[in-house]
Amino acid sequence: MDETCQHLAYREAGDGKSFDTARAFCTVTESFVQPMRADICNARYDLDPATDCEFYADTESAVASDTESETAPDAASAERDAPDADR
């Protein structure tokens, strides 16, 4: 993976505090993350968010499932809309 995780943001404030240096924030867990977690998010050390981060994988699979269910026709409508060879 050449890109950073789309769920990682850097924030200079949070939890009622401000920071001198922006801290890594996971938008999936809605929490600040430890530096090692940010390394995964930033694909450092041959780490890949898609395979090495359970939060990324769970979120991406949920998004894919939602997208598939919204775009996939149900069996009844697919059968109804299919051309009938016997007509």
N, C-alpha and C positions, 0 to 999 in steps of 0.2 A: 504494500500500500504506500503510495507516494504522498498522500494527503493526511492532514491531521483529522482526528475524529470530529464529525459534525456536531457532536453533542458536548464538546468541550468549549468553555468560554473562560476568559480571564477577567476577574472582577477586582476592583480596588476597594470595594466595600461590601459588607454583607453581615448578616446576623447582628446588626446594630453597631458594627465596628468598621473602621477604615484601616487600610493597610498601606504601608510605604511602597510595597511591591505588589502588583496584581497577583492574585492567587487563582489556581485552577479550580473551576467550578463545573460539575457535571450537571447538564440540564436534564438528564434522565432521572437521576436520583435526587435532583434539586439540593445538592450539597457540595461543599468544598471537598476536594479530593487530595490525597497524599501525593507527594512528588512521584512515587513509583507508578501510581495510577495515571498520572499525567504523562509519564513516559510511554505507557501503553497508548494513550490517546494521541500522542504526538508521533507514534510509530518509531520510537527510538529503539536502538539495540535489537533491530530485526523483529520487534513486536508489532502486532497488527491488531487494531481494535476489533476488526471483524471476527478474528479467531481467538484473541487473547483476553477479551473483555466480555464478561457475561452480561453486563448491562447493555452494551452495544448490540450483541447478538440477539438478546431477548427483544430489544426495542425494534431492531430491523426486521425480525421475523414477525412481530406483531403488526408492523406497518405493512409488510408484504401480504400478510393474511387479510388485513383490512382492505387493501387494494384489490386483492384477488376476489374477495367476496362482493365487492362493489361492482367489479367489472365482469365477473364470470356469470353467464346466464344460468339460471337454474334448469334442471333437467326438463321440467314441464315446458318451459318457454322454448328451449332448444328443440324439443321434439315437435312442438306446435309450429315453430318457424321453419323447420326443415322441409325441403321440397319433397313432395310425395310422389314416388315413382309410379304408384298404382293409379293415379288420376288420369 
